[in-house]
Amino acid sequence: MKTKSPRRNFHIRTIIVLLFSLLNACSLWEIQQQANLIESTGGIQGTIITVTANSAPIIVNRYRLQGKTYITDSFTRVSPDGHFSFTPLPGTYYLAAFIDRNKDGNHQWSEQAAIYSLNNGKPSPILVTAGHTITLNNISIKGKLKKSDSDYQSKVKLSWGLQNIGRIITLDNDMFAPENYSTGLWKPFHFLEHIGGGLFFLQPYDASKVPVLFIHGINGGPKDWEHAISLLDEQHFQAWILYYPTGFRLDMISDYLLKAIPRLQDQFAFKKIIIAAHSMGGLVARSFIKKYTQNHPDLAQSLCLLVTVNSPLGGMESAALGVQTLPIVLPVWRDLDPDSPFLAELNKWVWPNNIPYHLFFSYISGESGDNVVQLKKQIPLKIQSDATRLYGLNDSHVGTLHNDEFLNLFNLILSKQH
């Protein structure tokens, strides 16, 4: 008869201890409610048609109605074939699209636009219910909006982290305090409302430097990368950081990048970008690259390097055990389950040959992995074939980010990209 390995038992015991250690600090009921909300998303998709030749980006804004004011809560860049999609929570929404000729992400009256309408130009509500995707008829951009449509520009409220795309900040900001990281795992909506998130710059944008986007892992944050960032060659590179609630489904995080990176690319026209991802961040990065190369192949040519470090590329058995046995299931665990649809879809995808991929994995002598991720899950055979090169280090899951051998190799790999 098969028995569970000591390492698997360790992981599940750790999860249970973490859960019940929170009983005095926060409500398990609230954790369950936030998990249920994350799992209730629906979809909106459709196609934008323009009647004149167009080479500028097309942006679709999504709105909620508060009183008589339409408030922007999300946006997306239309793909070259005109397709767009959103994954909203249940509710009533409105859409408008515009041709962003000056590439600033904001609609000006001189730019052609259209409102989704089924009633003589009046905004039509779109009712989204849990688990259902609504496909809209084509939205045709024929001219400029009328001044009477000014309510669409009366107020702007961008959802999680969208207002922080390109915001300049330092790692000393209280937002990045490590004690905030667990909030992002257990109560992600509370994290966004009271702590914040986004894609931040650590210095003003410099066109002469290649951006390096650092992505943290589960129950982590940007300070995990602080030592590596401090050693970055500032003559050639500029550090960007992604800060996100790690309890969300992984598609939600990569979808955020699918909004943020095109907006920055439209604004700054950078020709290269590098992504460095630790732990679960490696799955976020690979999911984003998959979507970016599929939805925006012209922009995706800027992706010149991916580095992942100790990532559970084959999933985590502890997450599967959590899904199967615990009364409260965090949504992210469903994606980290080795048999999850998320991983199955991601692993069917063929890695682009034109994007170098350097994969670091770690192990502790006498153990099955790096004390968090099993070695076999860090380097599944299919992912090994994707990698340009693999590097193995004798160190722990987080300790690797402070390992001199890793840091030297990491900077050597980067040096070949400027």
Stockholm file with secondary structure:
# STOCKHOLM 1.0

chainA/1-418         MKTKSPRRNFHIRTIIVLLFSLLNACSLWEIQQQANLIESTGGIQGTIITVTANSAPIIVNRYRLQGKTYITDSFTRVSPDGHFSFTPLPGTYYLAAFIDRNKDGNHQWSEQAAIYSLNNGKPSPILVTAGHTITLNNISIKGKLKKSDSDYQSKVKLSWGLQNIGRIITLDNDMFAPENYSTGLWKPFHFLEHIGGGLFFLQPYDASKVPVLFIHGINGGPKDWEHAISLLDEQHFQAWILYYPTGFRLDMISDYLLKAIPRLQDQFAFKKIIIAAHSMGGLVARSFIKKYTQNHPDLAQSLCLLVTVNSPLGGMESAALGVQTLPIVLPVWRDLDPDSPFLAELNKWVWPNNIPYHLFFSYISGESGDNVVQLKKQIPLKIQSDATRLYGLNDSHVGTLHNDEFLNLFNLILSKQH
#=GR chainA/1-418 SS CCCCCHHHHHHHHHHHHHHHHTTTTSCHHHHHHHHHHHTTCCEEEEEEEESSCCCSCEEEEEEEEETTEEEEEEEEECCTTSEEEECCCSEEEEEEEEECTTCSSSCCTTSCEEECCSBTTBCCCEEECTTCEEECCCEEECBCCCGGGGGGGSEECCCTTGGGTTEECCTTSGGGCGGGHHHHHHCHHHHHHHTCCEEEESSCCCTTSEEEEEECCTTCCGGGGHHHHHTSCTTTEEEEEEECCTTSCHHHHHHHHHHHHHHHHHHHCCSCEEEEEETTHHHHHHHHHHHHHHHCTTGGGGEEEEEEESCCTTCCHHHHHHHHHCSSCCHHHHHHSTTCHHHHHHHHSCCCTTSCEEEEEEECTTSSBSSSSBHHHHSCHHHHHHCSEEEEEESCTTGGGGCHHHHHHHHHHHHTTC
#=GC SS_cons         CCCCCHHHHHHHHHHHHHHHHTTTTSCHHHHHHHHHHHTTCCEEEEEEEESSCCCSCEEEEEEEEETTEEEEEEEEECCTTSEEEECCCSEEEEEEEEECTTCSSSCCTTSCEEECCSBTTBCCCEEECTTCEEECCCEEECBCCCGGGGGGGSEECCCTTGGGTTEECCTTSGGGCGGGHHHHHHCHHHHHHHTCCEEEESSCCCTTSEEEEEECCTTCCGGGGHHHHHTSCTTTEEEEEEECCTTSCHHHHHHHHHHHHHHHHHHHCCSCEEEEEETTHHHHHHHHHHHHHHHCTTGGGGEEEEEEESCCTTCCHHHHHHHHHCSSCCHHHHHHSTTCHHHHHHHHSCCCTTSCEEEEEEECTTSSBSSSSBHHHHSCHHHHHHCSEEEEEESCTTGGGGCHHHHHHHHHHHHTTC
//
